[in-house]
Each structure stands twice: as C-alpha cells, then as structure tokens.
Amino acid sequence: MTPDAAATPGAAAPVSTDAIMPTYRRYPVTLVRGEGMRVFDDAGRSYLDFAGGIACVPIGHSHPRWVGAVREQVGTLTHVSNLYATIPQQQLASRLVALAGFGQVFFCNSGAEANEAALKLARLRGRPQGKTKVVALTGSFHGRTFATLAATGQPEKHDPYQPLPEGFVHVEPEDVAALREAVDDATAAVLLEPVLGEGGVMPLSDAYLREARRVCDERGSLLLFDEVQTGVGRCGTWFAFQGTTIRPDVFTLAKGLAGGLPIGAVIAEERHAFGPGEHASTFGGGPVPCAGALAVLDVIEAEELLPRATAMGERLRAGLADVLDNAGRPERPRGRGLLVGAPLGPVDGPGTIRASAVILALLRRGFLATEAGGNVVRCTPPLTVAAGEVDAFVEAFADSLVEASHPAAQGSAP
C-alpha cells in the first residue's frame, strides 16, 4: 500500500500498533481468527488458548450458536439507548435473576463500570446513615476508573493518579481481626473478590467469607462481591458465591458474560437497587451484547459446562502441581474451577523463574496464558476445554518451566 493510498478516506490503514497508546505490554503475536479452543495468528500458526481473553470467552471462540444469535440481532436491532425497553435486555435480566435467586439488574459495558456502579450504590444507600467508607482487600483489583482504582488494593497503581477519592480502607485477605477492626458504623460496604484474580489467583476461604457476611450484618453494611472474573461458570457454578455458604447483597459481572462482547452487570437485592435517575448508561445492556450473553448462558447449560469447569480445573491443578513439585517449587496451584494460578515463587533470589518468561516459552510452543500478580501463571481457558488439551498444556508448561530457568536458551518469540 502506498502512503497516498493509506491517506485516502475509506482506504484500509496499514497494519501497525504505532497508532495505539502503549498501555499494554503486548505479547509478540497478532491474532486474526479464533475457533473453539484455538486462535490463529497472521502467519497462520495456531495456539491453544488458555488465556481465553482473560476469562472472556467461556464457550470458546466463534461458537456457532453465539455467532448465530449475534448475527441475527445485528440484523434486527443494534441500539436504541435505555430510554426504551428491548426484548434481549429484559430476557437477560430475568435469566440472571433466576440464576442468582434474587435481585434486580443494572447493565453497563465493563467490569470497571459494574464495580463503579456497585460502589455508587453502596454510597447512595449508606450516606443517609453516615456510612461512606468501603473496606476492600490488599492485593485486590476492581478496575481503573478513579473509584475502582481507589478500591483496588495495589498502591503502585495509585501513585500516578493521586489524589484518589477518599473513603477506602484495605486489609489483608483472611485476616478476620483486621476486617472486624476496619468495619465500623461508618462503613457502607465491604468489597471482595471471591478469588483474587489479578492479585495472584487467591481464593478466599468460606470461613473468611462467612465472617465478612457476619460483620456486615452486625454493622449494617452491604457485602459486595466482585465476580467480574469469577462469574458465568468460571468457578464451576454460575457465580462463585454459589460455591460458598453465603450470599452477597450485591455482586458484579462482566468478562465472560457476553462471550467477548462488552457488557457489565450489577445484581442487587431489590431493596438496595437503584431507582429512577440514580444511575445510567447509554450503551449498557444493548440488544447485541445481551443477545450474545443469552447465547453464552444457553451453551453453558446445554453443553453442561459447569461440571466440566470443575472437573477440568481439578485436572489442570493436579497436573500443574506435579510439574511444580518435580521442579522443586514449593507453592501449589490454586484457584476454583477453570480460574487457575501456578505460582512460581519470588521474582528475586536463587532459582528465580519469572512468570513472564514461562508465558513466552508457552507461546513458542503454541499455548496462550497470562500473568497475574505475585509471579503467577494464570489459566482461564474456555469452559469447553477437553482433557487432552489440559494434558497438552501441562506438558508444555513443564517444558516451558525448564526453558525459563535458563534465560540464555529461551530463543526468540514467534
């Protein structure tokens, strides 16, 4: 393509990342197509996708039922704003409420927006009683808007954007005494991820979650669950809280809900839900992502992917445990369902292996995975993953661990 052609209105632009703000350190591959568990790059090479768009494609890439539903909706009605009702939005809200067993739904476009809305809801409901504080966890991640960034328990992400909104306090996960001390009569809500995702795939114990429920009830505070990464079957139940003995007052969804289309949702007890004019979203819950989300739920149910997520998650953790044990790595794989993390230990000191090096070695072997905090290799494949694909990933992980322990032998990325 000539420079003149590139400048012509309507002409295809040259393929380059130079025009994109470098907010991500992207892996050295350009993906162009996906089918089921596989994605393909611009050189025609295929990869088994154990990243899943960071838990965003629970039924795999280009599932025929999902593609058909989205195509039909695109050809029928794409957008009318929330000044008018649409059938896909009403159907999806009813379906989510039925699956959760309670509540009303507010739709938005992302996990950060969903968590922002949940925080606004807590402030709105708590402020008349003088409750404005939110207690969250050290190591948590809730988004990158100003409020969700303030709720995120990672100070290194705060520093460039200070001053952040006030009223957020962080305590260590699993420290019941610290939680009880932090939650007082001024606390509007406690915000928890059932499994800390970006914080290193750290599941919270049932005992800790029960104590969080108890202290919120005692203080008249809302219990908010951030299920952006753990929801929609990822942990082997429709929502992670359903695998525990407690229920939140409010929980949020996004990532996997619409199979890769942008959507977010807040599900709240009716007595805590927003009223007219208290919150809004122009694009939230549009007909196309709602149609995609309904197809995702249909496929998960029809193909019985919830028990598969549990079984394949157990198989993956067991395989990774053997590899880490054979490599002399002391920490065990952790997670729930198909949200799995393989911790590699400290990034400094003797025998250091960096998760980023393992991920690049996996990429060279035709596998995608992502990195989470605490030097963890994170796996969030589609819930459709088969036993043979899990075993192939484990084998590649073992080889990649060996390669990553010898940086000079890593070679070049594809």
C-alpha positions as CSV (number, residue, x, y, z in Angstrom):
1,M,0.0,0.0,0.0
2,T,1.4,3.4,-0.9
3,P,1.4,6.4,1.5
4,D,-1.1,8.1,-0.7
5,A,-3.5,5.1,-0.5
6,A,-3.2,5.0,3.3
7,A,-4.2,8.6,3.5
8,T,-7.2,8.3,1.2
9,P,-10.5,8.4,3.0
10,G,-12.1,5.0,3.2
11,A,-8.8,3.2,2.3
12,A,-7.6,0.4,4.6
13,A,-4.9,1.6,7.0
14,P,-1.6,-0.2,7.2
15,V,-1.3,-2.9,9.9
16,S,0.7,-1.4,12.8
17,T,0.4,-0.8,16.6
18,D,2.1,2.5,16.4
19,A,-1.1,4.5,16.4
20,I,-2.3,2.7,19.6
21,M,-1.4,4.1,23.0
22,P,1.1,1.6,24.5
23,T,-0.9,0.9,27.7
24,Y,-0.3,-2.8,27.4
25,R,3.0,-4.7,27.0
26,R,1.6,-7.0,24.3
27,Y,2.8,-10.5,23.7
28,P,4.7,-10.7,20.3
29,V,1.9,-12.1,18.2
30,T,-1.0,-10.7,16.2
31,L,-4.1,-12.8,16.3
32,V,-6.6,-12.8,13.5
33,R,-9.0,-15.7,13.9
34,G,-10.5,-18.0,16.6
35,E,-12.3,-21.3,16.5
36,G,-13.3,-23.2,19.7
37,M,-10.2,-23.6,21.8
38,R,-7.8,-22.3,19.2
39,V,-6.7,-18.9,17.9
40,F,-4.6,-18.2,14.8
41,D,-2.0,-15.5,14.1
42,D,-1.3,-13.5,11.0
43,A,1.3,-16.1,9.9
44,G,-1.2,-18.9,10.1
45,R,0.1,-20.5,13.3
46,S,-2.4,-21.9,15.8
47,Y,-2.4,-21.7,19.6
48,L,-4.4,-23.5,22.3
49,D,-6.0,-20.6,24.2
50,F,-5.5,-21.0,27.9
51,A,-5.9,-17.2,28.3
52,G,-9.5,-17.0,26.9
53,G,-9.3,-13.3,26.5
54,I,-8.7,-13.1,30.3
55,A,-11.7,-15.2,31.1
56,C,-13.9,-13.6,28.5
57,V,-14.8,-16.5,26.1
58,P,-16.3,-19.2,28.3
59,I,-17.8,-21.1,25.4
60,G,-14.8,-20.8,23.1
61,H,-14.2,-18.7,20.0
62,S,-16.9,-18.3,17.4
63,H,-19.3,-20.8,18.8
64,P,-21.9,-21.4,16.1
65,R,-24.8,-20.8,18.5
66,W,-23.3,-17.5,19.7
67,V,-22.4,-16.3,16.2
68,G,-25.9,-17.0,15.0
69,A,-27.5,-15.1,17.9
70,V,-25.3,-12.1,17.5
71,R,-25.7,-12.0,13.7
72,E,-29.4,-12.2,13.9
73,Q,-29.6,-9.4,16.5
74,V,-27.2,-7.2,14.5
75,G,-29.6,-7.5,11.5
76,T,-32.6,-6.8,13.7
77,L,-31.9,-4.0,16.2
78,T,-28.5,-2.7,17.3
79,H,-29.1,0.2,19.7
80,V,-31.9,2.4,21.0
81,S,-30.5,3.6,24.3
82,N,-32.1,2.8,27.7
83,L,-34.9,5.2,27.1
84,Y,-36.7,2.3,25.5
85,A,-37.1,-1.3,26.5
86,T,-35.7,-4.1,24.4
87,I,-36.5,-7.8,24.5
88,P,-32.9,-9.2,24.8
89,Q,-32.2,-6.9,27.8
90,Q,-35.4,-8.0,29.5
91,Q,-34.7,-11.6,28.8
92,L,-31.1,-11.4,30.1
93,A,-32.1,-9.6,33.3
94,S,-34.8,-12.2,34.0
95,R,-32.3,-15.0,33.3
96,L,-29.6,-13.6,35.6
97,V,-32.1,-13.0,38.4
98,A,-33.3,-16.6,38.1
99,L,-29.8,-18.0,38.1
100,A,-28.8,-15.9,41.1
101,G,-32.0,-16.4,43.0
102,F,-32.6,-12.8,43.9
103,G,-32.3,-9.2,42.8
104,Q,-32.6,-6.7,40.1
105,V,-30.1,-5.9,37.4
106,F,-28.3,-2.8,36.1
107,F,-26.4,-3.2,32.9
108,C,-23.3,-1.3,31.8
109,N,-20.3,-2.1,29.5
110,S,-17.4,-3.4,31.5
111,G,-16.2,-4.8,34.9
112,A,-14.9,-1.4,36.0
113,E,-18.2,0.2,35.2
114,A,-20.1,-2.5,37.1
115,N,-17.9,-2.1,40.2
116,E,-18.1,1.7,39.9
117,A,-21.9,1.3,39.9
118,A,-21.8,-1.0,42.9
119,L,-19.7,1.5,44.8
120,K,-22.1,4.3,44.0
121,L,-25.0,2.1,45.1
122,A,-23.3,1.5,48.4
123,R,-22.6,5.2,49.0
124,L,-26.1,6.1,47.9
125,R,-27.7,3.7,50.4
126,G,-25.3,4.3,53.2
127,R,-24.8,8.0,53.2
128,P,-28.1,8.9,54.9
129,Q,-26.9,6.9,57.9
130,G,-23.4,8.4,57.8
131,K,-21.9,5.3,56.1
132,T,-19.5,6.3,53.3
133,K,-16.4,4.1,53.9
134,V,-15.6,1.0,51.8
135,V,-13.4,-1.8,53.1
136,A,-11.5,-3.8,50.4
137,L,-8.5,-6.2,50.4
138,T,-4.8,-5.7,49.9
139,G,-3.9,-7.2,46.5
140,S,-7.4,-6.8,45.1
141,F,-8.2,-5.4,41.7
142,H,-11.5,-3.8,40.9
143,G,-10.9,-1.6,37.9
144,R,-9.1,1.6,36.6
145,T,-11.8,4.3,37.0
146,F,-11.0,6.7,39.9
147,A,-13.3,5.0,42.4
148,T,-12.5,1.4,41.4
149,L,-8.8,2.3,41.4
150,A,-9.1,3.6,44.9
151,A,-10.8,0.4,45.9
152,T,-8.0,-1.7,44.3
153,G,-5.6,-2.8,47.0
154,Q,-2.4,-2.2,44.9
155,P,-0.7,1.1,45.9
156,E,1.7,1.0,43.0
157,K,-1.3,1.6,40.7
158,H,-2.5,4.5,42.8
159,D,0.6,6.7,42.9
160,P,0.5,8.3,39.4
161,Y,-3.2,9.3,39.9
162,Q,-3.2,10.8,43.4
163,P,-5.3,12.2,44.9
164,L,-7.8,9.4,44.6
165,P,-11.3,9.5,46.1
166,E,-11.3,9.2,49.8
167,G,-13.1,6.6,52.0
168,F,-11.3,3.4,51.0
169,V,-9.5,1.2,53.6
170,H,-7.6,-2.0,52.8
171,V,-7.0,-5.0,55.0
172,E,-5.0,-8.2,54.4
173,P,-7.0,-11.2,53.0
174,E,-8.0,-13.8,55.5
175,D,-7.2,-11.6,58.5
176,V,-10.5,-11.7,60.3
177,A,-9.3,-9.5,63.2
178,A,-8.2,-6.7,60.7
179,L,-11.6,-7.0,58.9
180,R,-13.5,-6.7,62.2
181,E,-11.5,-3.7,63.2
182,A,-11.9,-1.9,59.9
183,V,-15.7,-2.4,59.5
184,D,-17.3,0.2,61.8
185,D,-20.5,2.2,62.0
186,A,-19.2,4.5,59.1
187,T,-18.7,1.5,56.7
188,A,-21.1,1.5,53.7
189,A,-19.8,-1.7,52.2
190,V,-17.2,-4.5,52.2
191,L,-16.0,-5.3,48.7
192,L,-14.4,-8.7,48.0
193,E,-13.4,-10.9,45.1
194,P,-14.3,-14.5,46.0
195,V,-11.0,-15.3,44.2
196,L,-8.5,-12.5,43.9
197,G,-7.7,-12.7,40.2
198,E,-5.1,-10.0,39.3
199,G,-3.8,-10.4,42.9
200,G,-2.4,-13.9,42.1
201,V,-5.5,-16.2,41.9
202,M,-6.0,-16.3,45.6
203,P,-9.4,-17.9,46.7
204,L,-10.9,-16.6,49.9
205,S,-11.9,-19.3,52.4
206,D,-15.5,-20.0,53.2
207,A,-14.7,-19.2,56.9
208,Y,-13.5,-15.7,55.9
209,L,-16.5,-15.1,53.7
210,R,-18.8,-16.1,56.4
211,E,-17.1,-13.7,58.8
212,A,-17.4,-10.9,56.2
213,R,-21.2,-11.6,56.0
214,R,-21.5,-11.7,59.8
215,V,-19.6,-8.4,60.3
216,C,-21.6,-6.6,57.6
217,D,-24.9,-7.7,59.1
218,E,-23.7,-6.6,62.5
219,R,-22.7,-3.1,61.3
220,G,-25.5,-2.6,58.7
221,S,-23.0,-2.6,55.8
222,L,-23.5,-4.1,52.4
223,L,-21.5,-7.0,51.3
224,L,-20.4,-6.6,47.6
225,F,-18.8,-9.4,45.6
226,D,-16.7,-8.5,42.5
227,E,-17.5,-11.5,40.3
228,V,-16.1,-9.9,37.1
229,Q,-13.6,-12.7,36.7
230,T,-15.2,-15.5,38.8
231,G,-18.7,-15.3,37.4
232,V,-20.5,-17.0,34.5
233,G,-19.4,-20.6,35.3
234,R,-15.7,-19.8,35.6
235,C,-15.5,-21.4,39.1
236,G,-17.8,-24.3,38.4
237,T,-21.0,-22.7,39.5
238,W,-23.0,-19.9,37.7
239,F,-21.5,-17.4,40.2
240,A,-18.6,-18.1,42.6
241,F,-20.7,-17.2,45.7
242,Q,-22.9,-20.2,44.9
243,G,-20.0,-22.5,45.7
244,T,-19.9,-21.0,49.2
245,T,-22.3,-20.9,52.1
246,I,-23.1,-17.2,52.0
247,R,-24.8,-14.7,49.6
248,P,-23.7,-11.1,49.0
249,D,-26.2,-8.2,48.9
250,V,-24.7,-7.1,45.6
251,F,-22.5,-8.7,43.0
252,T,-21.0,-7.6,39.7
253,L,-20.4,-9.5,36.4
254,A,-18.6,-8.7,33.1
255,K,-15.8,-10.5,31.3
256,G,-17.3,-13.8,30.2
257,L,-21.0,-12.8,30.3
258,A,-21.4,-11.9,26.6
259,G,-18.7,-14.2,25.2
260,G,-16.3,-11.4,24.3
261,L,-18.7,-8.5,23.6
262,P,-18.5,-5.6,26.1
263,I,-21.1,-5.9,28.9
264,G,-21.2,-5.4,32.6
265,A,-23.9,-6.1,35.2
266,V,-24.8,-5.3,38.8
267,I,-27.2,-7.7,40.5
268,A,-28.5,-6.2,43.8
269,E,-31.2,-7.2,46.3
270,E,-34.3,-5.3,45.3
271,R,-34.3,-3.2,48.5
272,H,-30.8,-1.9,47.6
273,A,-31.3,-1.4,43.8
274,F,-31.0,2.0,42.0
275,G,-34.2,4.0,41.5
276,P,-35.1,6.4,38.6
277,G,-32.3,8.9,37.9
278,E,-29.8,7.5,40.3
279,H,-27.5,5.9,37.7
280,A,-27.5,5.4,34.0
281,S,-25.7,4.1,30.9
282,T,-26.3,4.9,27.3
283,F,-24.9,1.7,25.8
284,G,-25.4,-0.6,28.9
285,G,-27.4,-3.7,28.1
286,G,-27.7,-3.0,24.4
287,P,-29.5,-5.6,22.3
288,V,-26.4,-7.1,20.6
289,P,-24.3,-7.9,23.8
290,C,-27.5,-9.1,25.5
291,A,-28.2,-11.5,22.7
292,G,-24.6,-12.7,22.9
293,A,-25.0,-13.2,26.7
294,L,-28.2,-15.2,26.3
295,A,-26.4,-17.5,23.9
296,V,-23.5,-17.9,26.3
297,L,-25.9,-18.9,29.1
298,D,-27.7,-21.3,26.7
299,V,-24.5,-23.0,25.6
300,I,-23.2,-23.4,29.2
301,E,-26.4,-25.0,30.2
302,A,-26.9,-27.2,27.0
303,E,-23.3,-28.4,27.0
304,E,-23.2,-28.9,30.8
305,L,-20.1,-26.8,31.1
306,L,-20.4,-26.1,34.8
307,P,-19.4,-29.7,35.9
308,R,-16.8,-29.6,33.1
309,A,-15.2,-26.5,34.6
310,T,-14.9,-28.2,37.9
311,A,-13.5,-31.4,36.5
312,M,-11.1,-29.8,34.1
313,G,-10.0,-27.3,36.7
314,E,-9.1,-30.2,39.1
315,R,-7.2,-32.0,36.3
316,L,-5.3,-28.8,35.4
317,R,-4.4,-28.1,39.1
318,A,-3.3,-31.7,39.6
319,G,-1.1,-31.7,36.5
320,L,0.5,-28.3,37.4
321,A,1.1,-29.5,40.9
322,D,3.1,-32.4,39.7
323,V,5.2,-30.2,37.4
324,L,5.9,-27.7,40.2
325,D,6.7,-30.4,42.6
326,N,9.2,-32.1,40.2
327,A,10.7,-28.6,39.6
328,G,11.3,-28.1,43.4
329,R,8.8,-25.2,43.5
330,P,7.2,-25.2,47.0
331,E,3.9,-23.4,46.3
332,R,0.8,-25.3,45.0
333,P,-1.5,-24.3,42.1
334,R,-4.6,-22.6,43.4
335,G,-8.0,-21.4,42.2
336,R,-11.5,-22.6,41.7
337,G,-12.9,-24.3,38.6
338,L,-11.1,-23.0,35.5
339,L,-9.6,-20.0,37.2
340,V,-6.2,-21.5,38.0
341,G,-2.9,-19.9,39.0
342,A,0.5,-21.6,39.1
343,P,2.8,-19.6,41.5
344,L,6.5,-19.6,40.7
345,G,7.8,-18.0,43.8
346,P,9.8,-14.8,44.4
347,V,11.0,-12.9,41.3
348,D,14.3,-12.2,43.0
349,G,16.9,-14.6,44.5
350,P,18.4,-18.0,43.7
351,G,16.4,-20.1,41.3
352,T,14.2,-17.3,40.2
353,I,11.8,-18.1,37.3
354,R,9.6,-15.3,36.1
355,A,6.1,-16.0,35.0
356,S,6.6,-13.7,32.0
357,A,9.4,-15.9,30.8
358,V,7.2,-19.1,31.2
359,I,4.4,-17.4,29.3
360,L,6.7,-16.5,26.4
361,A,8.0,-20.1,26.3
362,L,4.5,-21.4,26.2
363,L,3.7,-19.0,23.4
364,R,6.6,-20.5,21.4
365,R,5.1,-23.9,22.0
366,G,1.7,-22.8,20.7
367,F,-0.2,-22.0,24.0
368,L,-1.6,-18.8,25.4
369,A,-1.7,-18.0,29.1
370,T,-1.5,-14.7,31.1
371,E,0.4,-13.4,34.1
372,A,-1.2,-12.5,37.5
373,G,0.3,-10.7,40.5
374,G,2.7,-12.5,42.7
375,N,4.6,-14.1,39.8
376,V,1.8,-16.4,38.9
377,V,1.0,-18.0,35.5
378,R,-2.8,-17.7,35.2
379,C,-5.0,-20.1,33.1
380,T,-8.5,-19.1,32.2
381,P,-9.4,-21.3,29.1
382,P,-12.8,-21.6,27.7
383,L,-15.0,-23.9,29.8
384,T,-15.2,-26.2,26.7
385,V,-11.6,-27.3,27.2
386,A,-11.1,-31.1,26.9
387,A,-8.9,-33.4,29.0
388,G,-6.4,-33.9,26.2
389,E,-6.0,-30.2,25.8
390,V,-5.4,-29.8,29.6
391,D,-2.8,-32.5,29.5
392,A,-1.1,-30.9,26.5
393,F,-0.9,-27.6,28.3
394,V,0.6,-29.3,31.4
395,E,3.3,-30.9,29.3
396,A,4.1,-27.6,27.6
397,F,4.2,-25.9,31.0
398,A,6.8,-28.4,32.2
399,D,9.0,-27.8,29.2
400,S,8.5,-24.0,29.4
401,L,9.4,-24.0,33.1
402,V,12.7,-25.7,32.2
403,E,13.3,-23.3,29.4
404,A,12.5,-20.2,31.5
405,S,15.0,-21.4,34.1
406,H,17.8,-21.0,31.5
407,P,17.2,-17.5,30.0
408,A,20.0,-17.8,27.5
409,A,18.2,-20.8,25.9
410,Q,14.9,-19.1,25.5
411,G,15.4,-18.1,21.9
412,S,13.2,-15.6,20.1
413,A,9.5,-15.2,20.3
414,P,7.4,-16.2,17.3
